[in-house]
């Protein structure tokens, strides 16, 4: 009879131990799956919205049947200046357009010179 009592105790203990092991495995699987799911949610949330294309903006000055593209004039004048004055800091850059002379003149930091000119 003592053997039967031991067998009953052992049989009763096995399912409880198996239940604990199964519960631990399930908890470990949930824990491992949780960061993956959170990472997938973050990735989905970070997708950039489709940006609309910005329109091309141009400013054209028409004088005496000639077209002058003012949109790029200031940029071209600044590039011209920086190509010859590489170390001077520019805080103010002003362009004056003179279509009758086919030229644009510019000042840098309030100062102008004879060579501060861009042909149109």
Number of C-alpha atoms within 10 A of each C-alpha: 6 7 8 9 10 11 12 11 11 11 11 11 12 11 11 11 11 11 12 12 12 12 12 12 12 12 12 12 11 11 11 11 11 12 11 11 11 11 11 12 11 11 10 10 9 9 8 7 6 6 6 6 6 6 6 5 7 10 12 13 14 11 10 7 6 10 13 17 13 17 13 12 19 20 12 13 22 19 12 14 21 14 10 9 11 8 8 10 10 13 8 10 15 15 19 13 20 12 17 8 9 12 14 19 19 23 18 18 12 11 11 13 10 7 9 17 19 19 13 15
